[in-house]
């Protein structure tokens, strides 16, 4: 029964993330953490996320804008390495942080609160069209690459910031999604390599089946998303990203993701 649960969550998360650019790993990690220790769950989720991005590349990689991939991807790789390394030195950011506001009481982390406010700010900037003006700056791509890559390596929350910086650069939805998939592949490859070297994890044989089930769900969600891609508009995708940015920010501040 637990494998059915993993399959459903992975399929739903991958399908949603096909358009928004983020959410798959965020939804999958808590499920994997129900069955394994957190360190193993993080590493296993990263591997599934990486392999699912490889599959996405076979679907939409041909549409990628490779000049943007280079301009954004190289700084992303550097940022991802720095973020993953920083994770070893900033472990205290993951310690529980008790927050009370009016009738709300929750446990979160300093990193979660920081990232949450960043995502809400990006959503507000997109809503007010300020993000469009920011993205018109000639050097914003490499800055966005470093920024998204760093938080990707530090917390795994790479897709939200990347989508925010890229969604106003393309009018073609296929180019946008293809470019995003190529960039996700780069960051995932760097952070998995860094995690493996730092965590010195050895994947036990009992984790292989859950990973395979999660990957199957991820591939299924990507196929469904790709099927509906032609029926969506770039404007709808941008609005989806904006709503997801705001929702994810609230959830992170509340300590729910």
C-alpha atoms as an extended CHARMM CRD file, in Angstrom:
* protein
*
       257  EXT
         1         1  UNK       CA              0.0000000000        0.0000000000        0.0000000000  PROA      1               0.0000000000
         2         2  UNK       CA              2.8750000000        2.3770000000        0.7800000000  PROA      2               0.0000000000
         3         3  UNK       CA              4.1950000000        1.9340000000       -2.7650000000  PROA      3               0.0000000000
         4         4  UNK       CA              0.8260000000        2.9950000000       -4.1790000000  PROA      4               0.0000000000
         5         5  UNK       CA              1.0540000000        6.1240000000       -2.0180000000  PROA      5               0.0000000000
         6         6  UNK       CA              4.5580000000        6.8780000000       -3.3210000000  PROA      6               0.0000000000
         7         7  UNK       CA              3.3770000000        6.3240000000       -6.9050000000  PROA      7               0.0000000000
         8         8  UNK       CA              0.3910000000        8.6720000000       -6.5510000000  PROA      8               0.0000000000
         9         9  UNK       CA              2.3490000000       11.4770000000       -4.8860000000  PROA      9               0.0000000000
        10        10  UNK       CA              5.1970000000       11.2060000000       -7.3950000000  PROA      10              0.0000000000
        11        11  UNK       CA              2.7860000000       11.2670000000      -10.3510000000  PROA      11              0.0000000000
        12        12  UNK       CA              0.8960000000       14.2850000000       -9.0100000000  PROA      12              0.0000000000
        13        13  UNK       CA              4.0700000000       16.1740000000       -8.0600000000  PROA      13              0.0000000000
        14        14  UNK       CA              5.7410000000       15.5540000000      -11.4080000000  PROA      14              0.0000000000
        15        15  UNK       CA              2.6340000000       16.5230000000      -13.3510000000  PROA      15              0.0000000000
        16        16  UNK       CA              2.3100000000       19.8220000000      -11.5140000000  PROA      16              0.0000000000
        17        17  UNK       CA              6.0260000000       20.5750000000      -11.6760000000  PROA      17              0.0000000000
        18        18  UNK       CA              6.0440000000       20.0360000000      -15.4430000000  PROA      18              0.0000000000
        19        19  UNK       CA              4.3060000000       23.4030000000      -15.7550000000  PROA      19              0.0000000000
        20        20  UNK       CA              5.3960000000       25.2300000000      -12.5990000000  PROA      20              0.0000000000
        21        21  UNK       CA              9.0120000000       24.0410000000      -12.6760000000  PROA      21              0.0000000000
        22        22  UNK       CA              9.0400000000       23.0340000000       -9.0080000000  PROA      22              0.0000000000
        23        23  UNK       CA              7.1770000000       20.9700000000       -6.4430000000  PROA      23              0.0000000000
        24        24  UNK       CA              8.1270000000       17.4040000000       -7.3830000000  PROA      24              0.0000000000
        25        25  UNK       CA             10.9740000000       17.0380000000       -4.8870000000  PROA      25              0.0000000000
        26        26  UNK       CA              9.0830000000       19.0360000000       -2.2730000000  PROA      26              0.0000000000
        27        27  UNK       CA              6.1210000000       16.6590000000       -2.4110000000  PROA      27              0.0000000000
        28        28  UNK       CA              8.2170000000       13.4910000000       -2.6850000000  PROA      28              0.0000000000
        29        29  UNK       CA             10.6770000000       14.1330000000        0.1560000000  PROA      29              0.0000000000
        30        30  UNK       CA              8.1570000000       13.9320000000        3.0480000000  PROA      30              0.0000000000
        31        31  UNK       CA              6.8320000000       10.6590000000        1.6280000000  PROA      31              0.0000000000
        32        32  UNK       CA             10.2960000000        9.1260000000        1.3510000000  PROA      32              0.0000000000
        33        33  UNK       CA             11.0710000000       10.3820000000        4.8620000000  PROA      33              0.0000000000
        34        34  UNK       CA              8.1890000000        8.2780000000        6.1840000000  PROA      34              0.0000000000
        35        35  UNK       CA             10.1040000000        5.1380000000        5.2600000000  PROA      35              0.0000000000
        36        36  UNK       CA             13.7750000000        6.1200000000        5.6750000000  PROA      36              0.0000000000
        37        37  UNK       CA             15.9550000000        8.3680000000        7.7950000000  PROA      37              0.0000000000
        38        38  UNK       CA             15.9890000000       11.9830000000        6.6050000000  PROA      38              0.0000000000
        39        39  UNK       CA             19.5210000000       11.9020000000        5.1990000000  PROA      39              0.0000000000
        40        40  UNK       CA             18.7770000000        8.8420000000        3.0570000000  PROA      40              0.0000000000
        41        41  UNK       CA             15.4120000000       10.3190000000        2.0250000000  PROA      41              0.0000000000
        42        42  UNK       CA             17.0680000000       13.5740000000        0.8680000000  PROA      42              0.0000000000
        43        43  UNK       CA             19.6650000000       11.7300000000       -1.1690000000  PROA      43              0.0000000000
        44        44  UNK       CA             17.1530000000        9.2700000000       -2.6570000000  PROA      44              0.0000000000
        45        45  UNK       CA             14.7570000000       12.0910000000       -3.5750000000  PROA      45              0.0000000000
        46        46  UNK       CA             17.6060000000       13.9790000000       -5.2670000000  PROA      46              0.0000000000
        47        47  UNK       CA             18.4540000000       10.9190000000       -7.3730000000  PROA      47              0.0000000000
        48        48  UNK       CA             14.8260000000       10.3610000000       -8.4030000000  PROA      48              0.0000000000
        49        49  UNK       CA             14.5180000000       14.0840000000       -9.1950000000  PROA      49              0.0000000000
        50        50  UNK       CA             17.6580000000       13.8970000000      -11.3420000000  PROA      50              0.0000000000
        51        51  UNK       CA             16.5530000000       10.7980000000      -13.2680000000  PROA      51              0.0000000000
        52        52  UNK       CA             13.0950000000       12.2940000000      -13.7990000000  PROA      52              0.0000000000
        53        53  UNK       CA             14.7300000000       15.4070000000      -15.2470000000  PROA      53              0.0000000000
        54        54  UNK       CA             16.7210000000       13.1870000000      -17.6090000000  PROA      54              0.0000000000
        55        55  UNK       CA             13.3960000000       11.7460000000      -18.7860000000  PROA      55              0.0000000000
        56        56  UNK       CA             11.9270000000       15.2490000000      -19.1810000000  PROA      56              0.0000000000
        57        57  UNK       CA             14.8960000000       16.1410000000      -21.3680000000  PROA      57              0.0000000000
        58        58  UNK       CA             13.9640000000       13.3250000000      -23.7490000000  PROA      58              0.0000000000
        59        59  UNK       CA             10.5040000000       14.9090000000      -24.0250000000  PROA      59              0.0000000000
        60        60  UNK       CA             11.2600000000       18.6250000000      -24.2480000000  PROA      60              0.0000000000
        61        61  UNK       CA             15.0560000000       18.9880000000      -24.3300000000  PROA      61              0.0000000000
        62        62  UNK       CA             15.0350000000       19.6000000000      -28.0930000000  PROA      62              0.0000000000
        63        63  UNK       CA             13.2400000000       22.9040000000      -27.4650000000  PROA      63              0.0000000000
        64        64  UNK       CA             15.8560000000       24.2260000000      -25.0250000000  PROA      64              0.0000000000
        65        65  UNK       CA             17.4280000000       27.6020000000      -25.7570000000  PROA      65              0.0000000000
        66        66  UNK       CA             21.0600000000       26.5920000000      -25.3770000000  PROA      66              0.0000000000
        67        67  UNK       CA             22.4810000000       30.0970000000      -25.2030000000  PROA      67              0.0000000000
        68        68  UNK       CA             20.3420000000       30.6780000000      -22.1150000000  PROA      68              0.0000000000
        69        69  UNK       CA             21.2790000000       27.2500000000      -20.7600000000  PROA      69              0.0000000000
        70        70  UNK       CA             24.9460000000       28.2640000000      -20.9000000000  PROA      70              0.0000000000
        71        71  UNK       CA             24.4080000000       31.7900000000      -19.5430000000  PROA      71              0.0000000000
        72        72  UNK       CA             22.1890000000       30.5780000000      -16.6980000000  PROA      72              0.0000000000
        73        73  UNK       CA             23.5120000000       27.0430000000      -16.2660000000  PROA      73              0.0000000000
        74        74  UNK       CA             27.1910000000       27.6950000000      -15.5710000000  PROA      74              0.0000000000
        75        75  UNK       CA             26.4450000000       30.1830000000      -12.7480000000  PROA      75              0.0000000000
        76        76  UNK       CA             23.7630000000       27.7370000000      -11.4990000000  PROA      76              0.0000000000
        77        77  UNK       CA             26.3250000000       24.9450000000      -11.3030000000  PROA      77              0.0000000000
        78        78  UNK       CA             28.7080000000       27.1600000000       -9.3390000000  PROA      78              0.0000000000
        79        79  UNK       CA             25.9010000000       28.2800000000       -7.0350000000  PROA      79              0.0000000000
        80        80  UNK       CA             24.7080000000       24.6860000000       -6.5280000000  PROA      80              0.0000000000
        81        81  UNK       CA             28.1910000000       23.5660000000       -5.4850000000  PROA      81              0.0000000000
        82        82  UNK       CA             28.5370000000       26.4820000000       -3.0590000000  PROA      82              0.0000000000
        83        83  UNK       CA             25.0640000000       25.8630000000       -1.6470000000  PROA      83              0.0000000000
        84        84  UNK       CA             25.6710000000       22.1460000000       -1.1380000000  PROA      84              0.0000000000
        85        85  UNK       CA             28.9850000000       22.8820000000        0.5640000000  PROA      85              0.0000000000
        86        86  UNK       CA             27.3460000000       25.5760000000        2.6900000000  PROA      86              0.0000000000
        87        87  UNK       CA             24.8280000000       23.0090000000        3.9010000000  PROA      87              0.0000000000
        88        88  UNK       CA             27.6260000000       21.3120000000        5.8340000000  PROA      88              0.0000000000
        89        89  UNK       CA             28.5300000000       24.5370000000        7.6240000000  PROA      89              0.0000000000
        90        90  UNK       CA             25.0610000000       25.9680000000        8.1530000000  PROA      90              0.0000000000
        91        91  UNK       CA             23.3620000000       22.9940000000        9.7540000000  PROA      91              0.0000000000
        92        92  UNK       CA             21.9670000000       25.2680000000       12.4720000000  PROA      92              0.0000000000
        93        93  UNK       CA             19.6790000000       26.8390000000        9.8540000000  PROA      93              0.0000000000
        94        94  UNK       CA             17.7820000000       23.5420000000        9.8000000000  PROA      94              0.0000000000
        95        95  UNK       CA             17.2200000000       23.5060000000       13.5540000000  PROA      95              0.0000000000
        96        96  UNK       CA             13.5800000000       23.9450000000       14.6660000000  PROA      96              0.0000000000
        97        97  UNK       CA             12.4000000000       27.5290000000       15.0370000000  PROA      97              0.0000000000
        98        98  UNK       CA              9.2870000000       28.0860000000       17.1400000000  PROA      98              0.0000000000
        99        99  UNK       CA              7.0750000000       30.8480000000       15.7280000000  PROA      99              0.0000000000
       100       100  UNK       CA              3.9960000000       32.4030000000       17.3440000000  PROA      100             0.0000000000
       101       101  UNK       CA              1.8890000000       34.9960000000       15.5180000000  PROA      101             0.0000000000
       102       102  UNK       CA             -1.5130000000       35.9420000000       16.9040000000  PROA      102             0.0000000000
       103       103  UNK       CA             -3.4020000000       32.6170000000       17.0640000000  PROA      103             0.0000000000
       104       104  UNK       CA             -0.8630000000       30.8090000000       14.8710000000  PROA      104             0.0000000000
       105       105  UNK       CA              1.8040000000       28.6490000000       16.4790000000  PROA      105             0.0000000000
       106       106  UNK       CA              4.1680000000       26.4800000000       14.4510000000  PROA      106             0.0000000000
       107       107  UNK       CA              7.6510000000       25.0040000000       14.2350000000  PROA      107             0.0000000000
       108       108  UNK       CA              9.7280000000       25.8920000000       11.1890000000  PROA      108             0.0000000000
       109       109  UNK       CA             13.3790000000       26.7020000000       10.4100000000  PROA      109             0.0000000000
       110       110  UNK       CA             15.2770000000       29.9190000000        9.7890000000  PROA      110             0.0000000000
       111       111  UNK       CA             16.1050000000       28.7000000000        6.2830000000  PROA      111             0.0000000000
       112       112  UNK       CA             12.4430000000       27.8760000000        5.6380000000  PROA      112             0.0000000000
       113       113  UNK       CA             11.2870000000       31.3220000000        6.7550000000  PROA      113             0.0000000000
       114       114  UNK       CA             13.9750000000       33.0330000000        4.6430000000  PROA      114             0.0000000000
       115       115  UNK       CA             13.1680000000       31.0170000000        1.5390000000  PROA      115             0.0000000000
       116       116  UNK       CA              9.4380000000       31.5010000000        2.1100000000  PROA      116             0.0000000000
       117       117  UNK       CA              9.7320000000       35.2710000000        2.1590000000  PROA      117             0.0000000000
       118       118  UNK       CA             11.9520000000       35.1880000000       -0.9510000000  PROA      118             0.0000000000
       119       119  UNK       CA              9.3310000000       33.1900000000       -2.8710000000  PROA      119             0.0000000000
       120       120  UNK       CA              6.4700000000       35.4440000000       -1.7310000000  PROA      120             0.0000000000
       121       121  UNK       CA              8.5080000000       38.4970000000       -2.7800000000  PROA      121             0.0000000000
       122       122  UNK       CA              9.0950000000       36.9870000000       -6.2220000000  PROA      122             0.0000000000
       123       123  UNK       CA              5.3700000000       36.2050000000       -6.5580000000  PROA      123             0.0000000000
       124       124  UNK       CA              4.4750000000       39.7850000000       -5.6020000000  PROA      124             0.0000000000
       125       125  UNK       CA              7.0110000000       41.1510000000       -8.0900000000  PROA      125             0.0000000000
       126       126  UNK       CA              5.5220000000       39.0090000000      -10.8620000000  PROA      126             0.0000000000
       127       127  UNK       CA              1.9890000000       40.1260000000       -9.9560000000  PROA      127             0.0000000000
       128       128  UNK       CA              3.0160000000       43.7930000000      -10.1070000000  PROA      128             0.0000000000
       129       129  UNK       CA              5.0880000000       43.2630000000      -13.2920000000  PROA      129             0.0000000000
       130       130  UNK       CA              8.1840000000       44.3790000000      -11.3890000000  PROA      130             0.0000000000
       131       131  UNK       CA              9.7940000000       41.0040000000      -12.0960000000  PROA      131             0.0000000000
       132       132  UNK       CA              9.3980000000       41.6470000000      -15.8170000000  PROA      132             0.0000000000
       133       133  UNK       CA             11.3730000000       44.8830000000      -15.5100000000  PROA      133             0.0000000000
       134       134  UNK       CA             14.0290000000       43.2300000000      -13.3370000000  PROA      134             0.0000000000
       135       135  UNK       CA             14.4590000000       40.4150000000      -15.8570000000  PROA      135             0.0000000000
       136       136  UNK       CA             15.1200000000       42.9500000000      -18.5930000000  PROA      136             0.0000000000
       137       137  UNK       CA             18.4410000000       43.8470000000      -16.9550000000  PROA      137             0.0000000000
       138       138  UNK       CA             21.2710000000       42.6280000000      -19.2380000000  PROA      138             0.0000000000
       139       139  UNK       CA             23.1330000000       40.6780000000      -16.5470000000  PROA      139             0.0000000000
       140       140  UNK       CA             20.2040000000       39.2930000000      -14.5990000000  PROA      140             0.0000000000
       141       141  UNK       CA             20.5600000000       35.8020000000      -16.0840000000  PROA      141             0.0000000000
       142       142  UNK       CA             23.8560000000       34.9350000000      -14.4410000000  PROA      142             0.0000000000
       143       143  UNK       CA             22.7390000000       36.5050000000      -11.1560000000  PROA      143             0.0000000000
       144       144  UNK       CA             19.5460000000       34.4630000000      -11.2710000000  PROA      144             0.0000000000
       145       145  UNK       CA             21.6230000000       31.3920000000      -12.0480000000  PROA      145             0.0000000000
       146       146  UNK       CA             23.8610000000       31.8230000000       -9.0210000000  PROA      146             0.0000000000
       147       147  UNK       CA             20.9100000000       32.6350000000       -6.7770000000  PROA      147             0.0000000000
       148       148  UNK       CA             18.7460000000       29.6780000000       -7.8310000000  PROA      148             0.0000000000
       149       149  UNK       CA             21.6810000000       27.2760000000       -7.8970000000  PROA      149             0.0000000000
       150       150  UNK       CA             22.8160000000       28.2550000000       -4.4110000000  PROA      150             0.0000000000
       151       151  UNK       CA             19.4130000000       27.6900000000       -2.8300000000  PROA      151             0.0000000000
       152       152  UNK       CA             19.0820000000       24.4960000000       -4.8540000000  PROA      152             0.0000000000
       153       153  UNK       CA             22.2610000000       23.1350000000       -3.3230000000  PROA      153             0.0000000000
       154       154  UNK       CA             21.4240000000       24.4520000000        0.1230000000  PROA      154             0.0000000000
       155       155  UNK       CA             17.8080000000       23.3490000000        0.4400000000  PROA      155             0.0000000000
       156       156  UNK       CA             16.7720000000       21.6870000000       -2.8130000000  PROA      156             0.0000000000
       157       157  UNK       CA             14.4290000000       24.6200000000       -3.6130000000  PROA      157             0.0000000000
       158       158  UNK       CA             15.9470000000       25.4690000000       -6.9740000000  PROA      158             0.0000000000
       159       159  UNK       CA             13.0310000000       25.2990000000       -9.3920000000  PROA      159             0.0000000000
       160       160  UNK       CA             10.9140000000       28.0810000000       -7.9180000000  PROA      160             0.0000000000
       161       161  UNK       CA             13.5800000000       30.7590000000       -8.1860000000  PROA      161             0.0000000000
       162       162  UNK       CA             14.7300000000       29.5270000000      -11.5940000000  PROA      162             0.0000000000
       163       163  UNK       CA             11.1770000000       29.6970000000      -12.9800000000  PROA      163             0.0000000000
       164       164  UNK       CA             10.7320000000       33.1960000000      -11.5640000000  PROA      164             0.0000000000
       165       165  UNK       CA             13.8520000000       34.4630000000      -13.3410000000  PROA      165             0.0000000000
       166       166  UNK       CA             13.1520000000       32.7180000000      -16.6530000000  PROA      166             0.0000000000
       167       167  UNK       CA              9.4030000000       32.8950000000      -17.1790000000  PROA      167             0.0000000000
       168       168  UNK       CA              9.4480000000       36.3730000000      -18.7370000000  PROA      168             0.0000000000
       169       169  UNK       CA             12.3390000000       35.6170000000      -21.0810000000  PROA      169             0.0000000000
       170       170  UNK       CA             10.4120000000       33.3670000000      -23.4560000000  PROA      170             0.0000000000
       171       171  UNK       CA              7.1590000000       33.7010000000      -25.3380000000  PROA      171             0.0000000000
       172       172  UNK       CA              7.2730000000       30.0880000000      -26.5080000000  PROA      172             0.0000000000
       173       173  UNK       CA              6.0720000000       27.6790000000      -23.7870000000  PROA      173             0.0000000000
       174       174  UNK       CA              8.0460000000       24.7570000000      -25.2200000000  PROA      174             0.0000000000
       175       175  UNK       CA             11.2860000000       26.7300000000      -25.2120000000  PROA      175             0.0000000000
       176       176  UNK       CA             10.6250000000       27.8540000000      -21.6440000000  PROA      176             0.0000000000
       177       177  UNK       CA              9.9700000000       24.3300000000      -20.3540000000  PROA      177             0.0000000000
       178       178  UNK       CA             12.7830000000       22.7610000000      -22.3900000000  PROA      178             0.0000000000
       179       179  UNK       CA             15.3260000000       25.3200000000      -21.1740000000  PROA      179             0.0000000000
       180       180  UNK       CA             14.1590000000       24.8480000000      -17.5930000000  PROA      180             0.0000000000
       181       181  UNK       CA             14.5470000000       21.0680000000      -17.8480000000  PROA      181             0.0000000000
       182       182  UNK       CA             18.1140000000       21.3830000000      -19.1220000000  PROA      182             0.0000000000
       183       183  UNK       CA             19.0140000000       23.7420000000      -16.2710000000  PROA      183             0.0000000000
       184       184  UNK       CA             17.4280000000       21.4550000000      -13.6680000000  PROA      184             0.0000000000
       185       185  UNK       CA             19.5740000000       18.6030000000      -14.9910000000  PROA      185             0.0000000000
       186       186  UNK       CA             22.7490000000       20.6600000000      -14.4750000000  PROA      186             0.0000000000
       187       187  UNK       CA             21.9520000000       21.6860000000      -10.8960000000  PROA      187             0.0000000000
       188       188  UNK       CA             20.7990000000       18.1890000000       -9.9110000000  PROA      188             0.0000000000
       189       189  UNK       CA             23.9840000000       16.6250000000      -11.2720000000  PROA      189             0.0000000000
       190       190  UNK       CA             26.1760000000       19.0220000000       -9.2970000000  PROA      190             0.0000000000
       191       191  UNK       CA             24.3060000000       18.7150000000       -6.0110000000  PROA      191             0.0000000000
       192       192  UNK       CA             24.0720000000       14.8990000000       -6.1490000000  PROA      192             0.0000000000
       193       193  UNK       CA             27.8170000000       14.6520000000       -6.7080000000  PROA      193             0.0000000000
       194       194  UNK       CA             28.4760000000       17.0550000000       -3.8290000000  PROA      194             0.0000000000
       195       195  UNK       CA             26.0050000000       15.3370000000       -1.5040000000  PROA      195             0.0000000000
       196       196  UNK       CA             27.5090000000       11.9300000000       -2.2620000000  PROA      196             0.0000000000
       197       197  UNK       CA             31.0030000000       13.1550000000       -1.4830000000  PROA      197             0.0000000000
       198       198  UNK       CA             29.9370000000       14.9010000000        1.7240000000  PROA      198             0.0000000000
       199       199  UNK       CA             27.3260000000       12.5440000000        3.1720000000  PROA      199             0.0000000000
       200       200  UNK       CA             29.2280000000        9.3340000000        2.2970000000  PROA      200             0.0000000000
       201       201  UNK       CA             25.9120000000        7.5420000000        1.9020000000  PROA      201             0.0000000000
       202       202  UNK       CA             25.5680000000        3.9810000000        0.8140000000  PROA      202             0.0000000000
       203       203  UNK       CA             22.1520000000        3.1670000000       -0.6040000000  PROA      203             0.0000000000
       204       204  UNK       CA             20.8880000000       -0.0800000000        0.8920000000  PROA      204             0.0000000000
       205       205  UNK       CA             19.0940000000       -2.5180000000       -1.3740000000  PROA      205             0.0000000000
       206       206  UNK       CA             15.7450000000       -1.9060000000        0.3780000000  PROA      206             0.0000000000
       207       207  UNK       CA             15.6030000000        1.6400000000       -0.9730000000  PROA      207             0.0000000000
       208       208  UNK       CA             15.8390000000        0.6120000000       -4.6220000000  PROA      208             0.0000000000
       209       209  UNK       CA             12.1860000000       -0.4070000000       -5.0030000000  PROA      209             0.0000000000
       210       210  UNK       CA             10.7350000000        2.8050000000       -3.4840000000  PROA      210             0.0000000000
       211       211  UNK       CA             13.0480000000        4.8390000000       -5.7300000000  PROA      211             0.0000000000
       212       212  UNK       CA             11.9340000000        2.8570000000       -8.7820000000  PROA      212             0.0000000000
       213       213  UNK       CA              8.2600000000        3.3710000000       -7.8900000000  PROA      213             0.0000000000
       214       214  UNK       CA              8.8240000000        7.1110000000       -7.3550000000  PROA      214             0.0000000000
       215       215  UNK       CA             10.6370000000        7.3730000000      -10.6740000000  PROA      215             0.0000000000
       216       216  UNK       CA              7.8040000000        5.5340000000      -12.4340000000  PROA      216             0.0000000000
       217       217  UNK       CA              5.3500000000        8.0250000000      -10.9480000000  PROA      217             0.0000000000
       218       218  UNK       CA              7.5620000000       10.9340000000      -11.9540000000  PROA      218             0.0000000000
       219       219  UNK       CA              7.8110000000        9.7190000000      -15.5400000000  PROA      219             0.0000000000
       220       220  UNK       CA              4.0490000000        9.1610000000      -15.6850000000  PROA      220             0.0000000000
       221       221  UNK       CA              3.3880000000       12.7110000000      -14.4440000000  PROA      221             0.0000000000
       222       222  UNK       CA              5.8320000000       14.1170000000      -17.0080000000  PROA      222             0.0000000000
       223       223  UNK       CA              4.0920000000       12.2310000000      -19.8130000000  PROA      223             0.0000000000
       224       224  UNK       CA              0.7000000000       13.5820000000      -18.7440000000  PROA      224             0.0000000000
       225       225  UNK       CA              2.0950000000       17.1150000000      -18.4800000000  PROA      225             0.0000000000
       226       226  UNK       CA              3.6940000000       16.8620000000      -21.9170000000  PROA      226             0.0000000000
       227       227  UNK       CA              0.4040000000       15.6560000000      -23.3960000000  PROA      227             0.0000000000
       228       228  UNK       CA             -1.4250000000       18.7500000000      -22.1230000000  PROA      228             0.0000000000
       229       229  UNK       CA              1.4010000000       21.1480000000      -23.0440000000  PROA      229             0.0000000000
       230       230  UNK       CA             -0.0370000000       21.9450000000      -26.4600000000  PROA      230             0.0000000000
       231       231  UNK       CA             -3.3520000000       22.9050000000      -24.8560000000  PROA      231             0.0000000000
       232       232  UNK       CA             -1.8250000000       25.4870000000      -22.5210000000  PROA      232             0.0000000000
       233       233  UNK       CA             -0.5820000000       29.0240000000      -23.1150000000  PROA      233             0.0000000000
       234       234  UNK       CA              2.6200000000       30.6490000000      -21.8960000000  PROA      234             0.0000000000
       235       235  UNK       CA              0.4830000000       33.1790000000      -19.9930000000  PROA      235             0.0000000000
       236       236  UNK       CA             -1.3120000000       30.3660000000      -18.1520000000  PROA      236             0.0000000000
       237       237  UNK       CA              2.0430000000       28.8290000000      -17.2550000000  PROA      237             0.0000000000
       238       238  UNK       CA              3.2990000000       32.1630000000      -15.9200000000  PROA      238             0.0000000000
       239       239  UNK       CA              0.2080000000       32.5650000000      -13.7520000000  PROA      239             0.0000000000
       240       240  UNK       CA              0.6470000000       28.9980000000      -12.4980000000  PROA      240             0.0000000000
       241       241  UNK       CA              4.2360000000       29.7480000000      -11.5170000000  PROA      241             0.0000000000
       242       242  UNK       CA              3.1630000000       32.9350000000       -9.7070000000  PROA      242             0.0000000000
       243       243  UNK       CA              0.4580000000       31.1270000000       -7.6980000000  PROA      243             0.0000000000
       244       244  UNK       CA              2.8180000000       28.2560000000       -6.8560000000  PROA      244             0.0000000000
       245       245  UNK       CA              5.5110000000       30.7050000000       -5.7280000000  PROA      245             0.0000000000
       246       246  UNK       CA              3.1180000000       32.3480000000       -3.2860000000  PROA      246             0.0000000000
       247       247  UNK       CA              1.6780000000       29.0470000000       -2.0190000000  PROA      247             0.0000000000
       248       248  UNK       CA              5.1060000000       27.4880000000       -1.5660000000  PROA      248             0.0000000000
       249       249  UNK       CA              6.3250000000       30.5640000000        0.2880000000  PROA      249             0.0000000000
       250       250  UNK       CA              3.4450000000       30.3790000000        2.7630000000  PROA      250             0.0000000000
       251       251  UNK       CA              3.9640000000       26.6450000000        3.3050000000  PROA      251             0.0000000000
       252       252  UNK       CA              7.7070000000       27.0870000000        3.9020000000  PROA      252             0.0000000000
       253       253  UNK       CA              7.1860000000       29.8800000000        6.4380000000  PROA      253             0.0000000000
       254       254  UNK       CA              4.6260000000       27.7170000000        8.2360000000  PROA      254             0.0000000000
       255       255  UNK       CA              7.0450000000       24.8090000000        8.3000000000  PROA      255             0.0000000000
       256       256  UNK       CA              4.7230000000       22.5580000000        6.3060000000  PROA      256             0.0000000000
       257       257  UNK       CA              7.2790000000       21.7410000000        3.5740000000  PROA      257             0.0000000000
